[in-house]
Amino acid sequence: MREANISVGIDIGNTKIITCVGKTEDGTTDIIGLGLSENQGIRKGVIVDIEETVSAISASILEAERMSGCQITHACVGISGPFIECEQSKGIIAITEPNGVIVDEDVRRVIEAAKAIPTKSNREVLHVLPQNFIIDGSEVIKDPLGMTGIRLEVLSNIITASSNAVKSLVRAVEQTGIGMNELVFSPLSQAKFLLNKRQMDIGVILIDIGAATTSYVAFEEGEITICGVVPVGSQHITNDIAIGLRTNLDLAETIKLKYGYAMPDRVDEKEILELSKLDKNEDSQVKLRYVAEIIEARLNEIFSIIKENLAKNDCNDALPAGVILTGGGAKIDGIIDLTKETMRLPAKIGKSSIEISGLIDKLDDPIYSTGIGLMLWDRERIPGHGNFRFDLSGVTGVVDKVKSLFKHILP
């Protein structure tokens, strides 16, 4: 049986499965195991080959078990894809206590009312994120417990996912023999690892450039203001390079990572790459500025979509902490400068915002941020670390969640 102070996160991505094992003692968490396996069973976050995905998850778990010396029985699992949606909802109830005092049951009922948004029958609620409570239509507060009134309202963000995508993912994890503690929208778990309280209070956006999709979540005053998924990722850049250079995908990926740059104006027009140096079957030359132009075009598409969504929600001027980049796509040279130019905000690559020891050489690699964040999310079940939890229903145990609100996403 797994030790009580062991926490596990499993990041099920489009091209990789990453399992992260952490051990918490005396208030400090050590990363004691990491497992990484290639995966070809997912397209844009949706499982298209369940046998391949189950095999990849199992391989990742086995590697993490060997490294950590622990048997993995349960884990927190991440989910992301273009099927994720975030919308605002309001719940309204009458306060039932004769003296008008707001109690736990009132809070539970009002959040249940907010959850009952008119959605399609094929949607699953992943998270209910209360933002503000309103008493009698005028008093806006964070924690209504113990206050008095006649009517209680709550403004919440509701994150939902396609029922089919959720069921397929749960089924794949169950077939590995692993119990799922929670299913979490991946950027929320990354926020635990990469963002600090000050950033979330003053306004920040976390952008995760994955292989097939790009996920993002923005915070202001410690609350989520907007989140979503763009159906474009770093693999699209690789595809564009392969088409533009008329070469294979493996070579295109190598060119992107080793010679690619996100700012064409800073690449010498005369700089040439002999493809034969990378593949003896290739005999052509390519201008590296042309490669940079391809990269810039795709990244600009991603950032422009996000910027447009921010503008729709009046968030553009509320993010002085800027952009925090993560994911495999964040490893492209020059991406920080391009982000600053396109988003008109400060930008940097995400780094750990909390003290973690163990396999510290992996902490700064963006591909591990989701797995580590999920491990930290799973850590909340350990006594003394249970500041804020979500569950699949978005309602069970909701009163405890509301008491600390989302500002306690940090450990």
Buried (B, 14 or more C-beta within 10 A) or exposed (E): EBEEBBBBBBBBBBBBBBBBBBBBEEEEBBBBBBBBBEBEBBEBBBBEBBEBBBBBBBBBBBBBBEBBEBEBEBBBBBBBBBBBBBEBBEBEBEBEEEEBBBBEEBBBBBBBBBBEBEBEEEBBBBBBBBBBBBBEEEEEEBBBBEBEBEBBBBBBBBBBBBBEBBEBBBEBBEBBEBEBBBBBBBBBBBBBBBBBBEBBBBBBBBBBBBBBBBBBBBBBBBBBBBBBBBBBBBBBBBBBBBEBBEBEEEBBBBBBBEBBBBBBEEBEEEBEBEBEEBBEEBEEEBBBBBBBBBBBEBBBBBBEBBBEBBEEBEBBEBBEBBBBBBBBBBBBBBBBBBBBBBBBBBBBBBEBBBEBEBBEEBBEEBBBBBBBBBBBBBBBBBEEBEBBBBBBBBBEEBBEBBBBBBBBBBB
